Amino acid sequence: MSDFVFEPQATVGLPIVGSNKLFPVRRVYCVGRNYAEHAKEMGFTGREDPFFFCKPADALIPIPAGQAGKMPYPVKTSNLHYEMELVVALDRGGRDIPVEKANDCIFGYALGLDMTRRDLQGEAKKQGRPWEVGKGFDQSGPIGPIHPKSATGILAQGNISLHVNGQQKQTSDLSQMIWNIPESISYLSGLFELKAGDLIFTGTPEGVGAVVKGDKLVGQIAGLGEFEVHIV
């Protein structure tokens, strides 16, 4: 007999390339403005301290390898933006992790989209309010399968891009992150105790823009292949 007044929601599990097991998601952290050119297009310059926001784990849309995902166009917005990102999956954590030890916490990597209700985010910024309505809404995080680090090696450079309806909209290199992955993990671990199951969306390159129903998004990261998401 359960000790809960109702059955708790099941843990979100992500497919793992080369395995029939799932990666259990605990928390989803996102790094804001982590590519210089994207920071500029959003009106910021310089290497400010990294900042983070979160998405709920159940906002993810897991996309198995070789399949196209579907994202429903969300309510309460007329300006839905894509943000293509490398996602880092942790299988261990801790507090105040040294930069030189941060890569030891990585289980693997995935392709992800930090979908954003830009009009709602912009209004929240103007009023000094939190961003959750713009960033943490239902089904706001399409994510591909996790590629184990044991197969990919450490990802510190390589092309990241996004095409919408066959036209390239975003392109950069992972080496262009303002705060690289070990630095982001280390800094974040000074704010929160990181644990196995945590995901980190590591920021998006320049070229963000709006999509509408019927659009096809294809994201690519060198070493991880590509994934496809349809806005429905």
Disulfide bonds with the S-S distance in Angstrom:
none
